[in-house]
Every structure is written in structure tokens, then in C-alpha cells.
Amino acid sequence: MRILFNILLILLVLTCQAQNHPQLKKQGTAVQLTVKGKPFLVLGGELGNSSASSLPYMKDIWATVKQMHLNTVLTPVYWELLEPAEGKFDFTLVDSIIYQARRHDLHLVLLWFGAWKNSMSCYAPAWVKKDQQRFPRAQKQDGSGLEILSAFSHNNLTADAKAFRILMKHVHEIDAAYSTVIMVQVENEIGMLTEAREHTAAADAAFNDQVPAALLDHLNKHKEEIVPELKQHWGANGYLTKGTWEQVFGKGLATDELFQAWYYTTYTNTVAREGKAEYPLPMFVNTALNYKNVKPGEYPSAGPLPHLMDIWQAAAPAIDILSPDFYNPYFKHYNDLYTRRNNPLFIPEIRFEPSDGAKAFYAIGHYNGIGFSPFSIESTDKPAEEPVAKSYEVLRQLTPVILAYQGTGKIDGALLDTTNTKQDIPAGKYVLSVAHDGTLGWSGIPRAQWGEAGGIIIQTGEDEFIVAGTGIVITFATTDKTTPIAGILQADEGEYVNGEWAAGRRLNGDQTHQGRHIRIPMGTWGIQRVKLYRYK
């Protein structure tokens, strides 16, 4: 009986772990990450690509990220160090980082640097790199090889997927009870350089073959919903539902990219599927963004780019999120593109710069973002003074409120700079005009030095709002014609302590310009609770 009892107990524990592993769940119009059964907001930072390869180097990083109010660290796992000899796995680095993160009350997102990292295969093990016959490279049109493993090789895929599956099995064994690891990135910035597609014999044969029926069935089924860039390209040749790649999509680099994207996607889906078979954590892929008027191959072609979203969604059901990496100034533009096709927004990588603090507010508030993560987060000498650290301090306080209101239509964000100085946000019977603090002209700071400002606005009642951010000024108008003037009944600054509001000063005087506006000046970060009223 005791043996039977122990077996039942083990099965119960395993069942509970399976039900409580981190996962994505819908709340209203939003998708949220849940950890240990509760919604979780990723206030993250990604380590520099080489940082996690050395335990002594990592020693001082934990204190740095804690000062920045992170709750999650995004860290690479390197195939070459995990499997230095074929079939021989070394989990020393992985285990140490998981245990150290747990000790510092931090979560982890693992980044699988497998076959590809920033297009190249620089983190493939030496036994893969040195055996080109068994593990073939991608080739250019002239037949020369690239430092890129071919996506058309069964051996490449099998070796990569096996290593990833063993990694996920190990993470499940040591961490399922703790949920230190909450998400996983599969590969890193997949994309072809310096041509739009591979030209190995296997790739050329597939290119001259029929377009896979699974892709054409998906496009036909979702014809009115697919992203317009892809629909226009397909439609230019008459929306054919059978034929070779050039017959269906026409000749040119755009078709080469579509073709390569399908095979990158099917490869990546297999890797993710193998990993999820061992531990079904949420998995995503990240993107090196393309630029306008730049041709495929000049940017990393065929990755999970916005104009290829349908290809990735059709061929990679094991991938939960397509994510943008930001190293350009077009933050709103690309976030708008990446929130199409029911794709949740998670930003795993963005250039570490002063504007990140304002952008974090906007991504989480306006797009119901799952999380935000500047790159090389440890590369600062003054962690507590970084703008993103100050924003994260505010966001940490507000996290329970943000998560409660995401997907309800009662939360939004603002992002302002010297060009876009004002944004209107409708909220019930009110319209909130959010302007850059510099527009008041009181600071004496030259316009060119304003920097970006941003905030989150949450409507908690018909006349009540939480306002948080930096460098913003808010005025109010009403759509109620019977009482057409909106006034500020009261404004309180304060903070959330253990989820409870602790009010500070009442700001009905100079700080609100005698009831004219709500203001959080440039260079300060704060939270205010505001009550409005309407009068004639």
C-alpha cells in the first residue's frame, strides 16, 4: 500500500507541475504570461551575448540587475558549451545560472543559441562546424559557402533539435517545481545573409518544386486576414493555389525570401516542438528588423519579419510569439505591425539607451505588452540611475493593477518626443490629452534635449484614473454635453506598497497649476491617482 501511495503522490505532484508551468492565457483582448498560475509582467533585461558563458563574469551581474528593479533576466544558452562533444552534455553553466537567479528571486528567459545566432552559426559546436559533409552550410548562388548552417539538412535539424530537447528535459527536471525559467527563445535572429535564399542543391530542388500545400491552404483559408504585404505579393500573380514558387508568387527576391522563410519556419517549429515535448514552456522567436528600401539578403532575409508573419504562423504552431528586436527609431511603427494577426507583443531585445524607460511604459500600456527587455543590461556603471530602472520601479509597483486591467480597454500608454508632442486618449466620457512636459516651456531645457517621455493611464472608475510615467502633462476634456467642462476634483501622488496604495501629497495647488493639468515633470518618475468631475 505504501508503494502505491508513493506512486500516486508522485503522479499528483507531476500533474500539478504540468498544470502550473508558465503558460500564455487570454484576458479580454490581451494575452498574458502566467507564472505559478498568476499573471506575470516581464520587467526584463537581456545579457550581452557572451556574459553567460563565464560563471566568474556573471558573479557581479546579479546585484546590478537587482538595482535596476528587474524581475527577469534573458540569458543565452550556447549549444557549443552545452554539447561540447557529440552526445556529451555539460549543464554546469545552465544549472548555475538557474540556481543563482532563483537565489536572487529572479526569473529567467532562456535564449537558445543553436544553429543560428544573428543569422550566423557561430555557436554551433566545433564537431558540427568542422564536419561540413555531414552538417552542410548554406551556399550562395556562386556555390561558395557561408558561415550559416543549411536549413535544408536533416542532419543539421536532427542535431539541433536533439540538443534542445535534452536541454528542455533537464530544465524540466531541475526547475518545474520552481518556475525560475518562464519562457524560451528558439534560435536567435534567424535570417539569410548575404542573399535572399540558400542555393544548395537541396534548396534549389525545393525551390523548383511545388509550393507546399499546407502553405497555400493556409493562405487560401485566411485570404482576407493575411498581412497586406503578403496578400499583395500573392495577388499580383492571381492568387494561384498550385504551382512552383515562381509560378505562384512570381520571380524576384521577394519570392526567394518567402521560400526561405517557409523552410526556416518548418525547421524552427521542429526544434520547438521537440523541446515542448519535454517541457511545454511558452516559446518565441526574435527578429532582426528589415529597413525600407533595403533588399532581402542585405537585411537578414526570411526571419520572423512583419511581412512574413503568416508564413511563420502557418508553419510554426509550436512558436507562440513573433518578437521584434529594436535597433531603429521606428518603435511605434513596428509594434503596430507585430500586434497584427493576434500576435502578442513581447520585446526581448532593444538597444540599451535613455529612451527605454518611456518606451517600456508605452509597450506595456498601449499594446498590452507581455514584457520589455533592453540588451546588454549589465553594461552600466550606474544601474540605479538608468531611466529604465526608474520606470521599472514604477512598473513593479503598478504590476497588479496593470495585469488586472490589460485587455479591458481601460488601459493605454503614451510615448512622446520632440516631433510627436501630443497624444489624445479617449476614456469613457473623457478625452485625455497627453503632452510632452517640454511643451509647457517652464523647464528651460532646449527642445533638442527634451528626450522621450511616456506614461501609462489606467481608468479605474468612471471619473477615476491612475497616471504614471515621466515627462508628461495631461489635460482633460469631456464628451458629456450636459456638463461640458472637465475639472480635477483631486490629485494625489503616492506609491503602491505590497499592492496597497499609500497616498502622499495632495496636489491640487501649484503641482496641478491650480486644477489645470496633471504633471509628472521631465527627469522625474511617479504615480498619481486622479479624480475628475464635470461642470457647466
C-alpha positions in Angstrom: 0.0 0.0 0.0 2.8 2.4 0.9 4.4 1.9 -2.6 1.1 2.6 -4.3 0.6 5.7 -2.1 4.0 7.0 -3.1 3.3 6.4 -6.8 0.0 8.2 -6.5 1.7 11.1 -4.7 4.4 11.4 -7.4 1.7 11.4 -10.1 -0.2 14.1 -8.3 2.9 16.2 -8.0 3.7 15.8 -11.7 0.1 16.6 -12.6 0.2 19.8 -10.6 3.5 20.8 -12.1 2.2 20.2 -15.6 -0.9 22.4 -14.9 1.1 25.1 -13.2 4.0 25.5 -15.6 4.3 29.0 -17.1 1.9 29.5 -20.0 0.1 32.1 -22.1 -3.5 32.8 -21.3 -6.1 35.2 -22.8 -7.6 38.0 -20.7 -10.1 40.1 -22.7 -8.2 41.3 -25.8 -4.8 40.7 -24.2 -2.6 37.7 -23.9 -0.7 37.4 -20.6 2.1 35.2 -19.3 1.1 33.3 -16.2 3.7 32.0 -13.7 2.6 29.7 -10.9 -1.0 30.3 -12.0 -0.8 34.1 -11.7 -0.4 36.8 -14.4 3.2 38.0 -14.7 4.7 41.1 -16.3 8.3 40.7 -17.6 10.4 43.6 -16.5 13.5 42.2 -18.1 17.0 42.8 -19.4 19.0 40.7 -21.8 22.6 39.9 -21.0 25.3 40.6 -23.5 25.9 37.6 -25.8 29.0 36.4 -24.1 28.2 37.2 -20.5 26.6 33.9 -19.5 29.5 31.9 -20.9 31.6 32.6 -17.8 30.4 32.0 -14.2 33.1 34.3 -12.7 31.9 37.1 -15.1 28.3 36.5 -14.0 29.1 36.8 -10.3 28.6 40.6 -10.0 25.8 40.9 -12.6 23.0 39.8 -10.2 23.5 42.8 -7.9 23.4 45.1 -10.9 20.1 43.9 -12.3 18.5 43.9 -8.8 19.4 47.6 -8.5 17.5 48.1 -11.8 14.3 46.5 -10.4 14.3 43.7 -13.0 12.3 40.6 -12.2 13.6 38.6 -15.2 16.9 38.1 -17.0 17.2 36.9 -20.5 20.3 34.8 -20.9 21.8 32.8 -23.7 22.3 29.0 -23.6 25.1 28.1 -26.0 24.9 24.9 -28.0 28.7 24.6 -28.3 29.1 24.8 -24.5 26.1 22.6 -23.7 27.2 19.8 -26.0 31.0 20.2 -26.5 31.3 16.7 -27.8 28.6 14.9 -29.7 26.2 13.3 -27.2 28.1 14.6 -24.2 26.2 17.3 -22.3 27.5 19.7 -19.7 24.9 21.5 -17.7 27.3 23.3 -15.4 26.5 26.8 -16.8 22.8 26.3 -17.2 22.4 24.9 -13.7 24.5 27.6 -12.0 22.6 30.4 -13.7 19.2 28.9 -12.8 20.3 28.4 -9.2 21.8 31.9 -8.9 18.7 33.5 -10.5 16.5 31.6 -8.0 18.7 32.7 -5.1 18.2 36.3 -6.2 14.5 36.0 -6.6 14.7 36.5 -10.4 13.1 34.6 -13.3 14.9 33.6 -16.5 14.1 33.5 -20.2 16.5 31.2 -21.9 17.8 32.1 -25.4 18.7 29.0 -27.4 21.8 29.9 -29.4 21.6 26.8 -31.5 22.0 26.6 -35.3 21.7 30.3 -35.7 22.6 33.4 -33.8 22.2 36.7 -35.7 21.9 34.7 -39.0 25.3 33.0 -38.4 26.1 29.6 -37.0 28.8 30.9 -34.6 27.6 29.0 -31.6 27.3 25.6 -33.3 29.7 23.1 -31.7 33.1 22.5 -33.2 32.1 18.9 -34.1 29.4 20.4 -36.3 31.4 23.3 -37.8 34.3 21.0 -38.8 32.2 18.3 -40.5 30.8 20.2 -43.5 29.9 17.0 -45.3 27.7 15.8 -42.5 26.5 19.2 -41.5 26.3 21.2 -44.7 26.5 25.0 -44.9 24.2 27.3 -46.8 25.6 28.3 -50.2 25.5 31.4 -52.3 24.4 31.4 -55.9 28.1 31.1 -57.0 28.5 27.9 -54.9 30.6 29.4 -52.2 29.8 28.5 -48.6 28.6 30.7 -45.8 29.1 30.6 -42.0 25.4 29.6 -41.9 24.1 26.0 -41.4 21.7 24.9 -44.1 18.1 24.8 -43.2 17.6 22.0 -45.8 19.8 19.5 -44.0 18.2 16.7 -42.0 21.4 16.2 -40.0 21.6 19.8 -39.0 18.0 19.8 -37.8 18.3 16.5 -36.0 21.4 17.5 -34.1 20.0 20.9 -33.2 16.5 19.6 -32.1 18.1 16.8 -30.1 20.3 19.2 -28.1 17.3 21.5 -27.5 15.1 18.6 -26.4 17.7 17.4 -23.9 18.1 21.0 -22.6 14.3 21.3 -22.0 14.2 17.9 -20.4 16.9 19.0 -18.0 15.2 22.3 -17.2 12.0 20.5 -16.5 13.8 18.1 -14.1 15.5 20.8 -12.1 13.1 23.7 -12.3 9.5 22.6 -12.9 8.7 22.9 -9.2 10.1 26.5 -9.1 9.3 28.1 -12.5 12.6 30.1 -12.4 12.6 29.6 -16.2 9.4 31.1 -17.6 9.9 31.3 -21.4 12.4 30.2 -24.1 13.6 31.8 -27.3 14.2 29.3 -30.1 17.4 30.3 -32.1 18.3 34.0 -32.4 17.5 36.4 -35.2 17.2 33.8 -37.9 17.9 35.2 -41.4 19.9 34.7 -44.6 22.8 36.8 -45.5 24.1 37.9 -48.0 21.5 36.5 -50.3 17.7 36.2 -50.0 17.8 32.4 -50.0 20.1 29.4 -49.9 21.4 27.9 -53.2 22.4 24.4 -52.1 21.3 21.5 -54.4 18.6 20.6 -51.9 17.4 24.2 -51.7 17.3 24.7 -55.5 15.4 21.4 -55.8 12.8 22.5 -53.3 12.5 25.9 -54.9 11.7 24.4 -58.3 9.2 22.0 -56.7 5.6 22.8 -55.9 4.7 25.2 -53.1 3.7 23.1 -50.1 0.0 22.6 -50.0 0.0 23.4 -46.3 1.1 27.0 -47.1 -1.3 27.5 -49.9 -4.2 26.0 -47.9 -3.4 28.5 -45.1 -3.2 31.5 -47.4 -6.5 30.5 -49.1 -8.3 29.9 -45.8 -7.1 33.3 -44.4 -7.1 35.2 -47.6 -8.9 38.2 -46.2 -6.9 38.3 -43.0 -3.3 37.8 -44.0 -1.0 40.8 -43.8 -1.4 43.1 -46.8 2.2 42.9 -47.8 1.9 39.2 -48.4 -1.6 39.4 -49.9 -0.4 41.9 -52.4 2.5 39.8 -53.4 0.4 36.7 -53.8 -2.4 38.5 -55.6 0.0 40.0 -58.2 0.1 36.6 -59.8 -3.6 35.9 -59.5 -3.9 34.1 -56.1 -2.9 30.8 -57.5 -3.4 27.8 -55.3 -1.0 25.4 -57.1 2.4 25.7 -58.8 6.1 26.3 -58.2 7.3 29.2 -56.0 7.9 31.4 -59.1 4.6 30.3 -60.7 2.6 31.2 -57.6 4.5 34.3 -56.4 6.4 35.5 -59.4 10.1 35.9 -59.9 12.3 38.1 -57.7 13.9 38.5 -54.3 10.6 38.7 -52.5 9.7 35.2 -53.7 13.1 33.9 -52.7 12.6 35.3 -49.2 9.1 33.7 -48.9 10.6 30.4 -49.9 13.5 30.6 -47.4 11.1 31.7 -44.7 8.9 28.6 -45.1 11.9 26.3 -44.6 13.4 28.3 -41.7 10.0 28.2 -40.1 9.4 24.4 -40.5 13.0 23.8 -39.2 12.4 26.1 -36.1 9.0 24.6 -35.5 10.5 21.1 -35.3 13.1 22.3 -32.8 10.4 24.0 -30.7 8.1 21.0 -30.9 10.9 18.7 -29.7 11.6 21.0 -26.7 7.9 21.3 -25.8 7.5 17.6 -25.8 9.8 17.6 -22.7 8.6 20.9 -21.1 5.9 23.0 -22.8 7.0 26.5 -21.8 5.9 29.4 -24.0 8.4 29.8 -26.9 9.1 32.7 -29.2 11.4 33.7 -32.0 13.0 37.2 -32.4 13.7 39.3 -35.4 16.4 41.4 -36.8 14.1 44.1 -38.3 14.3 45.0 -42.0 14.6 48.5 -43.3 12.7 50.3 -46.0 14.3 50.2 -49.4 16.8 47.5 -48.3 16.6 44.2 -50.2 16.3 40.7 -48.7 19.8 39.4 -48.1 21.1 42.9 -47.4 19.0 42.6 -44.2 18.6 39.1 -42.7 16.2 37.6 -45.1 13.3 35.3 -44.2 13.3 35.6 -40.5 10.0 36.2 -38.5 9.6 39.7 -40.1 6.3 41.5 -40.1 5.6 40.9 -43.8 6.2 37.2 -43.3 4.0 36.7 -40.2 1.6 34.4 -42.0 4.4 32.2 -43.2 5.7 31.8 -39.6 2.2 31.3 -38.1 1.3 28.7 -40.7 4.4 26.6 -40.4 5.3 27.0 -36.8 2.3 26.3 -34.4 4.9 25.4 -31.7 6.0 29.0 -31.7 3.8 31.2 -29.5 5.1 34.7 -30.2 6.9 36.5 -33.0 9.0 39.3 -31.4 10.8 42.4 -32.7 14.3 43.4 -31.7 14.7 47.2 -31.9 17.8 48.9 -33.1 16.0 51.6 -35.2 13.9 54.6 -34.2 10.6 53.2 -35.6 9.2 51.9 -32.3 5.5 52.6 -32.8 5.6 51.5 -36.5 7.0 48.1 -35.9 4.9 47.4 -32.7 1.8 48.2 -34.8 3.0 45.6 -37.3 3.8 43.0 -34.8 0.5 43.2 -33.0 -1.4 42.1 -36.1 -2.7 38.6 -36.7 -3.4 38.1 -32.9 0.3 38.2 -32.1 1.1 39.2 -28.5 3.8 41.8 -28.1 6.9 40.8 -26.2 10.1 42.8 -26.8 13.1 40.6 -25.8 15.7 43.0 -27.1 16.0 46.7 -27.6 19.1 49.0 -27.7 20.0 50.0 -24.1 19.5 53.8 -24.2 17.8 56.5 -22.1 14.5 56.3 -24.1 13.9 52.8 -22.9 12.2 54.0 -19.8 9.5 55.8 -21.7 9.2 53.0 -24.3 8.6 50.4 -21.6 5.5 52.4 -20.3 4.2 52.6 -23.9 4.7 49.0 -24.9 3.0 47.7 -21.7 0.2 50.2 -21.6 -0.7 50.8 -25.2 0.0 47.3 -26.6 -0.8 45.2 -23.5 2.8 44.0 -23.8 3.9 40.9 -22.0 7.3 42.4 -21.3 10.2 44.5 -22.2 14.0 43.9 -22.2 16.9 46.2 -23.1 20.0 44.4 -24.5 23.3 44.1 -22.6 21.5 45.3 -19.4 24.6 44.7 -17.3 26.7 47.3 -19.2 26.1 50.2 -16.9 28.2 51.7 -14.1 25.2 53.4 -12.5 22.4 50.8 -12.6 20.0 52.6 -10.2 20.2 55.8 -12.2 19.2 54.4 -15.6 15.9 55.7 -16.9 14.6 52.1 -17.4 15.5 51.3 -13.8 13.3 54.2 -12.6 10.5 53.1 -15.0 10.8 49.5 -13.8 10.5 50.8 -10.2 7.1 52.4 -11.1 6.0 49.4 -13.1 6.8 47.0 -10.4 4.5 48.9 -8.0 1.8 49.0 -10.6 2.1 45.4 -11.9 -1.0 44.0 -10.1 -3.1 46.9 -11.4 -1.7 46.7 -14.9 -2.3 43.0 -15.1 -5.9 43.4 -13.8 -6.7 46.0 -16.5 -4.9 44.6 -19.5 -7.3 43.5 -22.2 -10.2 45.5 -20.8 -9.9 48.6 -22.9 -9.3 50.7 -19.8 -5.5 51.0 -20.0 -3.4 52.8 -22.5 0.1 54.3 -22.9 1.7 57.4 -24.3 5.1 57.9 -26.0 6.2 61.5 -26.8 9.3 63.2 -28.2 10.3 66.4 -29.9 8.4 65.5 -33.0 5.3 63.8 -31.6 4.5 66.1 -28.7 0.9 65.2 -28.0 -1.4 62.2 -27.9 -5.2 62.0 -27.2 -6.6 59.1 -25.3 -10.3 58.5 -25.2 -11.6 57.2 -21.8 -15.3 56.9 -21.3 -16.8 60.3 -21.0 -13.4 61.9 -21.1 -10.6 62.6 -23.6 -7.2 62.8 -22.0 -4.7 65.0 -24.0 -1.2 63.8 -23.0 1.6 66.3 -24.0 5.3 66.3 -23.5 6.3 68.2 -20.4 8.6 70.3 -22.6 5.6 71.9 -24.3 4.9 73.9 -21.1 8.1 75.9 -21.7 8.8 76.1 -18.0 11.9 73.8 -17.8 14.3 75.9 -19.8 15.5 72.8 -21.4 16.1 73.3 -25.2 13.7 71.3 -27.4 16.5 69.2 -28.9 17.4 68.0 -25.4 13.9 67.0 -24.2 14.3 63.3 -24.7 11.4 60.9 -24.9 8.6 61.0 -22.4 6.0 58.3 -21.7 3.4 57.0 -19.4 0.5 54.6 -18.6 -3.0 55.7 -17.9 -5.5 53.3 -16.3 -9.2 54.2 -15.9 -10.2 52.6 -12.6 -13.7 54.2 -12.4 -16.0 56.5 -14.4 -14.1 59.6 -13.1 -11.0 58.0 -11.7 -7.6 57.4 -13.2 -4.1 56.2 -12.3 -1.4 58.1 -14.1 2.2 57.0 -14.1 5.3 57.9 -16.1 7.8 60.6 -16.8 7.8 63.9 -18.6 4.1 64.1 -19.3 1.3 66.7 -18.8 -2.3 65.7 -19.1 -5.3 67.9 -19.6 -8.9 66.7 -19.7 -12.0 67.3 -21.9 -15.4 65.7 -21.6 -17.8 64.4 -24.3 -20.8 64.9 -21.9 -22.7 67.8 -23.4 -24.8 68.3 -20.3 -21.7 69.1 -18.2 -19.2 70.1 -20.9 -16.3 71.1 -18.7 -13.9 68.6 -17.0 -12.2 69.6 -13.8 -9.7 67.9 -11.4 -11.5 67.0 -8.2 -8.3 65.8 -6.6 -4.9 64.5 -7.5 -2.8 62.5 -5.0 0.8 61.4 -5.6 1.9 58.2 -3.8 3.1 54.7 -4.2 1.9 51.1 -4.0 3.4 49.2 -1.1 2.7 45.5 -1.2 -0.1 46.1 -3.7 -1.8 48.7 -1.5 -2.0 52.4 -2.3 -0.1 54.7 0.1 -1.1 58.3 -0.6 1.4 61.1 -0.3 0.8 64.8 -1.1 -2.5 66.2 -2.3 -1.5 68.1 -5.5 -4.5 70.4 -6.0 -2.3 73.6 -6.0 0.8 74.6 -7.9 1.6 71.0 -8.9 -1.6 70.9 -11.0 -1.4 74.5 -12.0 -4.5 75.2 -9.8 -6.5 72.4 -11.4 -5.5 72.9 -15.0 -3.5 69.7 -15.6 -1.8 66.6 -14.2 2.0 66.8 -14.5 5.0 64.5 -14.0 7.9 66.6 -15.0 10.9 65.6 -17.1 13.5 63.9 -15.1 11.1 62.5 -12.5 9.1 59.3 -12.4 5.9 59.0 -10.4 2.4 57.7 -9.8 -0.7 59.8 -9.3 -4.3 58.9 -8.6 -6.7 61.4 -10.1 -10.4 62.0 -9.6 -12.3 64.2 -12.1 -15.6 65.9 -12.2 -17.8 67.7 -14.8 -19.5 71.1 -14.6 -21.1 73.7 -16.8 
